[in-house]
Amino acid sequence: MNNAPTATSDPMATAYGFHCEISGKDFAETVERVTEALKSEGFGVLTEIDVQTTMKAKLGVDVRPYRILGACNPPLAHRALEAEPDIGLLLPCNVVVREEADGRLCVAFMDPVAVLQMTSNPEVAAVAHEVRERLMRVKDSLAAPSINAS
């Protein structure tokens, strides 16, 4: 009954997340596109961490563009928090937009089912599965070829 993505079904999957590549966009356009795709599934971006800027400012280190988006679907978060108040320690769902060394853009999604297995609460598990379904739809929409030829 474990529906977690596997390395065989998704070569870019990890034990705690799943990924897709974005082509034909620059980094800022990709962050915008990801934010809009999340919105289409009821998620808002509560936090945005610009890792590239932070590493430069705090450590003087130059790194490739890397953004962490803290995504939240309020009705689903509310259900999880009502079922288990401390589940907020594992929220929001992080989505990473990063540039690879070869210039490819990757979008990585936290797998809420994998992360929320730390609790045995059945309502939290149900919410996690619904969140994963929504995030997988976001991933699929982002990975689909763009029909915008502008």
Secondary structure, 3 states (H helix, E strand, C coil): CCCCCCCCCCCCCECCEEEEEECCCCHHHHHHHHHHHHHHCCCEEEEEEEHHHHHHHHHCCCCCCEEEEEEECHHHHHHHHHHCHHHHHHCCEEEEEEECCCCCEEEEEECHHHHHHHCCCHHHHHHHHHHHHHHHHHHHHHHCCCCCCC
